[in-house]
Amino acid sequence: MQSILPENLTALSRALPAPLYVVGGSVRDFLADLSPQSGVRDWDICAPVDTETLVSVAQKLGFNVKAVYKNTGTVKLQDTDGVDYEFSQFRSDEYVRGVHTPVATHFTTDIRLDALRRDFTANAVYFDVAANAFVDPLDGITAIREKRLTTVRDSSRVFGEDGLRLMRLARQAAQLGFTPDQACMQGAKKHANLILDISPERIYAELVSLLTADEKYGVENGHFHGLCILNETRVLDRLFPELTLGRGMEQRADFHKYDVLDHSLRAVLYAPKSVRLAALLHDVGKPFCKLRDGNSFAHPEEGANIASELLTKLKAPKRTVERVRALIALHMYDFDCKTRENKLRRFFVENLPYLDDLLALKQADFSACTDNRSPAPTCIKWQAILEKMHTTRAPMSLKELAVNGNDLLAMSVPPHEISQRLHALLLHAAVNPTDNQKTRLLKLVQHVK
């Protein structure tokens, strides 16, 4: 462990009047032989010393004290090399059921009490910097070696104290490739409703981290593993009840191997990170439509509306909501590969900002039906047409069109019609790329609207 410690941290440990410990993620990762692919480690440190002592010693060593929270004994620091640390005085916390923030904090010199305030034993292993020794009050090292998540105390109490731990359970299991033990899962199931006490912003942040969990340490399919835990604990039912209505809702056996919910989760498995949120919700309209109409014909449009409402409640960025909405609304377009090429060319131009992600979503949707990783027929068709458009230099955007607004003004086109005429010319040239010449387009401008 000493080999990865910043030199400034070692200097701080020597200057303090009590042992300084590294705890949490960086210790766990070292023991699990995991390295963040970003190269940036989280340095959580702690000691049985008060914030005044810590700040005084740290400042003498050149540390920048960025924030001090005396009520919780927390100090945020940055050393002279720009490395960030979060220090916590040894403490135990009291919670009101489900509330994420402790209602009372009691400072202590007992490392075991400090360990018991944490979530999982894998995160409660300490490294004494000066002594170069691990301290393991709750047998977390065994849990790490077994790639297991076990709560530090009775699981019902751990999850009953803080509803955010329900998301942290799924996210950490996803990132680390660890498996929660049976008691851990039972506690999470028992208190699944407490996720509703957590702020939407925190839930959304955890969800985004979970959907990209395979990238944290390179754990293959980690994101899918995390979603399966949210599903098994029924936390997913509280987050997206419209989606989990698809649990057990069978689909056409000649197209689908899985029910609506399992298919949605597997679409995330096969999706690149840019479309995983859309993949998760791409069929969220199916249960609604099947219950209302007896079929799922309208599910892209209804699903786009439902997904937009769900993500807005989670305070997702507006741009993300709009993009997910568009992808879901379009994901069934040309599903039977019967759309004519000219119509598709115009469709590509109209939806150019979404085109790459839409292709990725279509492929994920196809693969998730029967775990078929071969290219989706629609994607094969579309990519062939796109290649033809590229080869013939068919314009895809206004900047590739051979005329602009000034050219149309010179032709006495009314200013309020210029945007509409340019768009019409673009669609024409996308179908007829040889017409993308200035003289030809200026002749056509009077005939398009």
Stockholm file with secondary structure:
# STOCKHOLM 1.0

chainA/1-449         MQSILPENLTALSRALPAPLYVVGGSVRDFLADLSPQSGVRDWDICAPVDTETLVSVAQKLGFNVKAVYKNTGTVKLQDTDGVDYEFSQFRSDEYVRGVHTPVATHFTTDIRLDALRRDFTANAVYFDVAANAFVDPLDGITAIREKRLTTVRDSSRVFGEDGLRLMRLARQAAQLGFTPDQACMQGAKKHANLILDISPERIYAELVSLLTADEKYGVENGHFHGLCILNETRVLDRLFPELTLGRGMEQRADFHKYDVLDHSLRAVLYAPKSVRLAALLHDVGKPFCKLRDGNSFAHPEEGANIASELLTKLKAPKRTVERVRALIALHMYDFDCKTRENKLRRFFVENLPYLDDLLALKQADFSACTDNRSPAPTCIKWQAILEKMHTTRAPMSLKELAVNGNDLLAMSVPPHEISQRLHALLLHAAVNPTDNQKTRLLKLVQHVK
#=GR chainA/1-449 SS CGGGSCHHHHHHHHHSSSCCEEESHHHHHHHHTCCCTTSCCCCEEEESSCHHHHHHHHHHTTCEEEEEETTTTEEEEECTTSCEEEEEESEEEECCTTCSSCSEEEECSCHHHHHHTSSBGGGCCEEETTTTEEECTTCHHHHHHTTEECBSSCHHHHHHHCTHHHHHHHHHHHHHTCEECHHHHHHHHHTGGGGGGSCHHHHHHHHHHHHTTHHHHCCTTHHHHHHHHHHHTTHHHHHCHHHHTTTTCCCCTTTCSSCHHHHHHHHHHHSCGGGHHHHHHTTTHHHHHHHHHSSCTTHHHHHHHHHHHHHHHTTCCHHHHHHHHHHHHHTTTTTTSCSCHHHHHHHHHHTGGGHHHHHHHHHHHHHHHHTCCSCCHHHHHHHHHHHHHHHTTCCCSGGGSSCCHHHHHHTTCCGGGHHHHHHHHHHHHHHCGGGCSHHHHHHHGGGCC
#=GC SS_cons         CGGGSCHHHHHHHHHSSSCCEEESHHHHHHHHTCCCTTSCCCCEEEESSCHHHHHHHHHHTTCEEEEEETTTTEEEEECTTSCEEEEEESEEEECCTTCSSCSEEEECSCHHHHHHTSSBGGGCCEEETTTTEEECTTCHHHHHHTTEECBSSCHHHHHHHCTHHHHHHHHHHHHHTCEECHHHHHHHHHTGGGGGGSCHHHHHHHHHHHHTTHHHHCCTTHHHHHHHHHHHTTHHHHHCHHHHTTTTCCCCTTTCSSCHHHHHHHHHHHSCGGGHHHHHHTTTHHHHHHHHHSSCTTHHHHHHHHHHHHHHHTTCCHHHHHHHHHHHHHTTTTTTSCSCHHHHHHHHHHTGGGHHHHHHHHHHHHHHHHTCCSCCHHHHHHHHHHHHHHHTTCCCSGGGSSCCHHHHHHTTCCGGGHHHHHHHHHHHHHHCGGGCSHHHHHHHGGGCC
//
